Amino acid sequence: MTRRIAFPLLFALALALGACGSQPKTKTYPIQGEVKALNAGAKSATIAAGDIAGWMDAMTMDYPVKPDAEFQKLHVGDRIEGKLVVQDDKYYVTEVRVVK
């Protein structure tokens, strides 16, 4: 009887511990750059960003912008600062501020 109880308990514990290790790790980085294009349907901006220390060298690429209110602030040609949120292989820009 003890074996019939112990095995399911150990199995459930192993699953719980495995789930703890698979939580996505979120990192944030400051981002600065120039908006080169906007895609309203995808709510993304093509940004020519400078180096993002600890994540990527300077490059122009598409970044999703969240939430929608942040996307609405952007216009092609704007110089921006914001926060880049990276979670595993997903990322987005938020807390956007247009700078002069």
C-alpha positions as CSV (number, residue, x, y, z in Angstrom):
1,M,0.0,0.0,0.0
2,T,2.8,2.4,0.8
3,R,4.4,1.9,-2.6
4,R,1.1,2.8,-4.3
5,I,1.0,6.1,-2.5
6,A,4.7,6.9,-2.6
7,F,5.2,6.6,-6.3
8,P,2.4,9.1,-7.3
9,L,3.6,11.5,-4.7
10,L,7.2,11.3,-5.9
11,F,6.0,11.7,-9.5
12,A,3.9,14.8,-8.6
13,L,6.9,16.3,-6.8
14,A,9.2,15.7,-9.8
15,L,6.7,17.4,-12.1
16,A,6.4,20.4,-9.7
17,L,10.1,20.8,-9.5
18,G,10.5,20.5,-13.2
19,A,7.8,23.2,-13.7
20,C,9.7,25.5,-11.4
21,G,12.9,25.3,-13.5
22,S,11.0,26.0,-16.7
23,Q,9.7,29.5,-15.7
24,P,10.7,32.1,-18.3
25,K,13.4,34.5,-17.2
26,T,12.7,38.1,-17.9
27,K,15.4,40.7,-18.4
28,T,15.0,44.4,-19.2
29,Y,17.4,46.6,-21.1
30,P,17.4,50.3,-22.0
31,I,17.0,50.9,-25.7
32,Q,17.6,54.0,-27.8
33,G,17.2,54.5,-31.5
34,E,15.3,55.9,-34.4
35,V,12.0,54.7,-35.7
36,K,12.5,53.7,-39.4
37,A,9.1,52.1,-40.1
38,L,5.8,51.2,-38.4
39,N,3.5,48.2,-38.9
40,A,0.2,49.1,-37.4
41,G,-1.3,45.6,-38.0
42,A,1.5,43.9,-36.1
43,K,2.0,46.8,-33.6
44,S,5.7,46.7,-34.3
45,A,8.3,49.3,-35.1
46,T,11.5,49.0,-37.2
47,I,14.1,50.6,-34.9
48,A,17.7,51.5,-35.7
49,A,18.9,50.8,-32.2
50,G,22.3,51.4,-30.7
51,D,24.1,48.8,-28.7
52,I,21.9,47.1,-26.2
53,A,24.6,46.2,-23.6
54,G,24.3,42.6,-22.6
55,W,21.9,41.6,-25.3
56,M,22.8,42.7,-28.9
57,D,25.1,45.0,-30.9
58,A,23.7,48.0,-32.8
59,M,21.3,46.9,-35.5
60,T,18.1,47.8,-37.3
61,M,15.2,45.3,-36.7
62,D,11.5,45.0,-35.9
63,Y,10.4,45.2,-32.3
64,P,6.9,44.6,-31.1
65,V,5.7,47.6,-29.0
66,K,3.4,47.0,-26.0
67,P,0.9,48.0,-25.0
68,D,-1.0,49.6,-27.8
69,A,-0.9,53.1,-26.2
70,E,2.9,53.0,-26.4
71,F,2.7,52.1,-30.1
72,Q,0.4,55.0,-30.7
73,K,3.1,57.4,-29.5
74,L,5.5,56.5,-32.4
75,H,6.0,58.2,-35.8
76,V,8.6,57.4,-38.5
77,G,11.7,59.5,-37.8
78,D,11.2,59.7,-34.0
79,R,14.3,59.3,-31.8
80,I,13.2,57.2,-28.9
81,E,14.2,55.8,-25.6
82,G,12.5,53.0,-23.9
83,K,12.7,49.7,-22.1
84,L,13.3,46.4,-24.0
85,V,11.8,43.4,-22.2
86,V,13.3,40.0,-23.1
87,Q,11.7,36.7,-22.0
88,D,13.4,33.7,-23.4
89,D,13.2,34.1,-27.2
90,K,10.5,36.7,-27.1
91,Y,10.9,40.5,-26.7
92,Y,9.1,43.8,-26.9
93,V,9.6,47.5,-26.4
94,T,7.6,49.4,-23.8
95,E,7.8,52.6,-21.7
96,V,8.6,54.6,-24.9
97,R,9.6,58.2,-24.7
98,V,10.2,60.4,-27.8
99,V,13.3,62.5,-27.4
100,K,14.4,65.6,-29.2
